[in-house]
């Protein structure tokens, strides 16, 4: 006799691992922007929150960060525990929180376009808030090369946020098409 709960757990683990792999692939798809590189990591961390929900989405993203800190070269600049001293590490922390927040909001009611978009944009705000704060603090305290607020805002927000806004719209469109397939009867 087939145990549906075990099948659902297996599908859930496979989807979590798949999103961890997608986030890794997204790190290697980058558009060069000074100071903070623009990658597709945000697209996949956002989709993880929407499709897997807050806990599993954040778990997939956290697993990605843990693998990178363990030494696998999954981050845009490599990997290893020393990566916590990189100014852009705050964005990785933000990805975990952003996945969680996006999942919370997207599933706070019926996961319709409105809830998903609000979740994406709120998750985006969390990623940038944590990323920019960490960048500012590491630059000033550890690197002893403080970045001005104007330069921080320009390089770590203004130049990168238009692409991430487009990724919010793309992730909403993809999620609306993928969710009926993933949540079809007999799946997670």
Secondary structure, DSSP 8 states (H G I E B T S, - for coil): ---HHHHHHHHHHHHHHHHHHHHHHHHHSEE--SSS-EESHHHHHHHHHHHH-HHHHHHHHHHHHHHHHTT-S-BTTB-SGGGGGSTTHHHHHHHHHHHHHHHHHHTSSS--HHHHHHHHHHHHHHHHHHHHHHHHHHHHHTSS----HHHHHIIIIIHHHHHHHHHHHHHHHHHHHHHHHHTSTT--
